[in-house]
Amino acid sequence: MRLNRSAAVLCIPCALVLGGCVSHYRVPSDAPYAMVRVTTSTDDRTTFSVLDPASCPKAPWPLVLAGTGKQLAAMGRDREPDMVGSSPEPPSRTRERKVAVDKRIYVAVTSTAAPPAEEVRCAAGVSFIPRTGAQYEIRYTRDETAQHCSARVLRLEPRGDGGANVAPEPTQLGFRALRSEYLCEAR
């Protein structure tokens, strides 16, 4: 069997992703952190990636914060949720992660429509400045055809009953996120 060059170019990234060579975002275990719950309105593949603008003008390398949908098996097991309140989405569309604090974090959210829909990607980016011990939620919404999407950051304030008061995060900013180099262009 003979593979053409374009097939080989497509196979290499797929092998890296499936082989676990994806770079993941991590907060050092001894560092202060905030918690973020990421949610998506779709069962299709959705990836939440952190971009570091320090690499600009070279395009930032995305570090995977979380993934949902049909790629879930490749993303590993998730721990039990322990943030305040409850997610507006089912567990398969929700993840909770630690993020570094006191520095603006840039999160690009990308999703791909599943067949039989045409292969279309939709992406939205948000940034905010997490504070130590605080809890946040990034809500990503997308239409069925992956033509329109948005992301927003909400701050979760604990209530005595275990629930949370939800308010827009005042430090949030949006950016174009379909390609990581857009972050550099926006600065």
C-alpha positions in Angstrom: 0.0 0.0 0.0 1.3 3.4 -0.9 0.5 6.6 0.9 0.7 10.0 -0.8 2.4 12.9 0.8 -0.8 14.6 2.0 -2.0 11.4 3.6 1.3 11.2 5.5 1.1 14.8 6.6 -2.4 14.1 8.0 -1.4 10.8 9.7 1.5 12.3 11.7 -0.5 14.8 13.7 -3.3 12.2 14.3 -0.7 9.7 15.6 0.8 12.3 17.9 -2.6 13.2 19.4 -3.7 9.6 19.7 -0.3 8.6 21.1 -0.6 11.1 24.0 2.0 13.6 22.7 -0.4 16.5 23.2 0.9 19.2 25.4 -1.3 19.8 28.4 -1.6 22.9 30.6 -0.6 22.2 34.2 -0.3 24.3 37.3 2.6 23.2 39.6 1.4 21.3 42.6 2.9 23.8 45.1 1.7 26.9 43.2 -1.4 29.0 44.2 -4.3 28.5 41.8 -7.9 29.2 40.9 -10.5 26.7 39.7 -12.2 26.9 36.4 -15.2 24.9 35.2 -15.4 24.7 31.4 -18.7 23.8 29.7 -19.8 23.4 26.2 -23.3 23.3 24.7 -22.4 20.5 22.1 -21.5 16.8 22.3 -19.2 17.3 19.3 -15.4 17.5 19.9 -14.6 20.6 21.9 -11.1 21.6 23.0 -10.2 24.3 25.6 -6.6 25.3 25.1 -4.4 27.9 26.9 -2.2 30.2 24.7 0.8 32.1 26.0 1.3 35.5 24.3 4.9 35.6 25.5 5.9 33.6 22.4 4.6 36.3 20.1 5.4 37.3 17.3 5.8 33.5 16.8 2.4 31.8 17.1 1.8 30.4 20.6 1.7 26.6 21.0 -1.7 25.6 22.4 -1.6 23.7 25.7 -4.7 21.6 26.2 -6.7 22.6 29.4 -9.6 20.2 28.8 -11.5 18.4 26.1 -15.1 17.1 25.8 -17.2 15.2 23.3 -16.2 12.5 21.0 -12.4 12.9 21.8 -13.0 12.3 25.5 -11.3 8.8 25.6 -8.1 10.4 24.3 -8.1 13.0 27.0 -8.0 10.6 29.9 -10.2 10.2 33.0 -11.6 13.2 34.8 -11.9 13.6 38.5 -15.1 14.1 40.4 -16.5 17.7 40.3 -16.0 19.7 43.5 -16.6 23.3 42.6 -19.5 25.3 44.0 -22.8 25.3 42.3 -23.7 23.0 39.5 -22.8 23.0 35.8 -25.5 24.1 33.3 -24.4 21.2 31.1 -24.3 17.4 31.7 -21.0 15.8 33.0 -19.9 14.8 29.5 -19.8 18.5 28.5 -18.2 19.7 31.8 -14.6 19.7 33.1 -13.0 21.3 36.1 -9.3 22.4 36.1 -6.8 24.4 38.1 -5.4 27.6 36.5 -2.5 29.8 37.4 -3.3 33.1 39.1 -2.6 36.8 39.0 -1.7 36.8 35.3 -4.0 37.1 32.3 -4.8 33.6 31.0 -5.9 33.2 27.3 -8.2 30.3 26.6 -9.1 29.3 23.0 -12.1 27.1 22.6 -12.5 25.2 19.3 -15.2 22.7 18.3 -15.8 20.7 15.1 -19.1 19.6 13.8 -19.6 15.9 13.6 -20.6 14.0 10.5 -22.9 14.0 8.6 -22.5 17.8 8.9 -19.8 19.3 6.8 -16.4 19.5 8.5 -16.6 23.0 10.0 -14.8 24.4 13.0 -15.9 27.2 15.2 -13.7 29.0 17.7 -13.9 31.7 20.4 -11.3 33.0 22.7 -11.6 34.6 26.2 -9.0 35.9 28.6 -9.2 36.9 32.2 -7.1 37.3 35.3 -7.8 34.5 37.8 -7.4 35.3 41.6 -6.1 32.8 44.2 -8.8 30.6 45.5 -11.5 32.0 43.2 -13.8 29.9 41.1 -14.8 30.6 37.5 -16.8 29.1 34.7 -16.1 29.4 31.0 -19.3 28.7 29.0 -18.9 27.9 25.4 -22.0 27.9 23.2 -22.2 26.8 19.6 -25.0 26.2 17.1 -25.6 22.7 15.5 -23.7 23.5 12.3 -20.6 25.1 14.0 -21.2 28.3 12.2 -21.7 30.5 15.2 -20.1 30.2 18.7 -19.2 32.3 21.7 -17.4 32.0 25.0 -17.7 33.9 28.2 -16.2 33.9 31.7 -18.3 33.9 34.8 -17.2 34.3 38.4 -18.8 31.8 40.9 -19.3 33.1 44.4 -20.2 30.4 47.0 -23.5 30.5 48.8 -24.2 28.9 52.2 -26.4 26.2 50.6 -23.6 24.9 48.4 -24.8 26.7 45.4 -23.2 29.7 43.7 -24.0 33.2 42.7 -23.0 33.7 39.1 -21.8 37.0 37.7 -19.8 38.1 34.6 -16.1 38.3 35.3 -15.1 41.9 34.9 -11.5 41.2 33.7 -12.7 39.1 30.7 -11.7 40.1 27.2 -12.5 38.3 23.9 -10.1 37.4 21.0 -10.3 35.6 17.7 -9.2 32.0 18.3 -9.5 29.9 15.2 -5.7 30.1 14.7 -3.3 30.7 17.6 -1.4 33.4 15.6 -4.5 35.6 15.9 -3.7 36.2 19.5 -0.4 37.8 18.4 -2.1 40.0 15.8 -4.6 41.3 18.5 -1.9 42.5 20.8 
